[in-house]
Amino acid sequence: MIPKTLSGILVNRLYGPGSLADCDAQSRIGEPGKPPYTRGIHPRMYRGKLWTMRQFAGYGSPAKTNARFRYLLRQGQTGLSVAFDLPTLMGYDADHPLAAGEVGKCGVSISSLADMEELLAGIPLGEVTTSMTITSSAAIVWAMYLVAAEKQGVKPEHVSGTIQNDILKEYMAQKEYIYPPRESMRLVTDTLEFATERTPRFNPISISGYHIREAGATAVQELAYTLGAGIEYAAWAVERGLDIDSFAPRLSFFFDAHSDFFEEIAKFRAARRIWSRVMAERFGAQDPRSLRLRFHAQTAGVSLTAQQPQVNLARTAAQALSAVLGGAQSLHANSLDEAYALPTEEAALLALRTQQVIAHETGVVETVDPFAGSYFVEKLTNELEERCCAEIDKIDSLGGMAAAVEQGYPQAEIARSSYEFQRELEAGERKIVGVNIYEEEQSAPIETLRIEDRVTRNRAGALRRLKSRRDRAAAQEALQRLQSDARGSRNLMPAIVEAVRAYATLGEMCGVLRSEFGIYEEEIVV
């Protein structure tokens, strides 16, 4: 049998000069720091600056998560990455009936500015960059972050970080949506416009292939649907009247670092090359920064196994190494226990140490793009690029990514790929150590992090106290302004910031937008 990558690209036994023909032209590979950025977006890459090491963290109360943040920063982490619980992601306060049993379970519970202030207490927001993984309620949570920084004396123009805010991947993969696609795209465009005017150091969107890949997509689909979404966001912002070079330099991306080592390295290289061409040719970008695809990577959560969980350390190390060799600007390495629960402090530290070993002991940071010129990697980069561009052409023929999502096209394709992966696994065609080869009857038990049910009661109590002491009239007036602006066509961010300052809650603001925009119910496409 001829082996294949997950994307269906045939892998030959041997590669040589004939594998590339004229596809390895210097203009296509280029030099680091120059278009088309195949070899990296900076001339010196990690010799100039290491990637930002972010360990995704968040659980229970804001105070507990704040303690975890402080611990990780003391251990050498160089940026924060916030995980939010499901009620926060879906726009519900901790005391809402639908939040019962979910408060603080898969991330930190944030219902108000007061919670955000507690989460960030003692952390200098003018010095630390923060990534926040949230989308449907992203505009509101981002406003809370900006006001919390303001209360620390940090001006908006000095705040730096990233908010995920990628609604299209929610409809495709993660399913944490609230409003219909067109209304959601309006909100995303509002944040892009607001960031362009007010927060020059903050990335208002992280276009996320990670969740698409975790849902079962191939590397080609991850590339095409992520870059297709980026094209859609840029098109909406340009239609709003923004100049491409005013916002494109701060569009950032988020990719999965999966298990096929060489495919992942080639994927990252192809992504940069495609995006550079799209920005120059489709949008006419002139600023070199607009052409540079900057990305955060996270090792593949879906690859972690509950069987023999210690083996996850080896998986994570290999995946993290592929992200570094592929030129990531920021990286999260998963913890060995995440197939069971949120990571313990010890497991999170081991994951951080994995990054630090790669950075300081392996020598891979000493040269830029060390696989450049490899017959195999260059051929794979070219093939991934060609297949990705063909898929983007398909998306264009459907009217763009928002229209493709409304028609259910990427959802159906991801489901098909996910099914094929599972079929191969059950047929033994795909091998996973501890799952269908080298199995053990019983894995050794490991200690896991447990979130107590009393977190729900505690957070609901804090919310009651906040509502009793805030200026009720000011909060109500701010919510009425938000409702009025939502009915019209104004940018919603100023009204959201005003409501946050008045300590209106996340649930109250999302409730106003639900009443105006409606909610989205997916049509299942088989």
Buried (B, 14 or more C-beta within 10 A) or exposed (E): EEEEBBBEBEBEEEBEEEBBEEBBEEEBBBBBBBBBBBBBBBEEBBEEEBBBBBBBBBBBBBEBBBEBBEBBBEBEBBBBBBBBBBBBBBBBBBBBEEBEEBBBBBBBBBBBBBBBBBBBBEBEBEEBBBBBBBBBBBBBBBBBBBBBBBBBEBEBEBBBBBBBBBBBBBBBBBEBBBBBBEBBBBBBBBBBBBBBBBBBBBBBBBBBBBBBBBBBBBBBBBBBBBBBBBBBBBBBBBEBEBBBBBBBBBBBBBBBBBBBBBBBBBBBBBBBBBBBBBBBEEBEBEBBEBBBBBBBBBBBBBBBBBBBBEBBBEBBBBBBBBBBBBBBBBBBBBBBBBBBBBBBBBBBBBBBBBBBEBBEEEEEBEEBBBBBEBBBBBBBBBBBBBBBBEBBEBBBEBEBBBBBBBBBBBBEBBBBBBEBBEEBBEEEEBEBBBBBEEEEEEBEEBEBBEBEEEBBEBBBEBBEEBBEEBEEEBBBBBBEBBBEBBEEEEBBBBBBBBBBBBBBBBBBBBBBBBEBBEEBEEEEEE
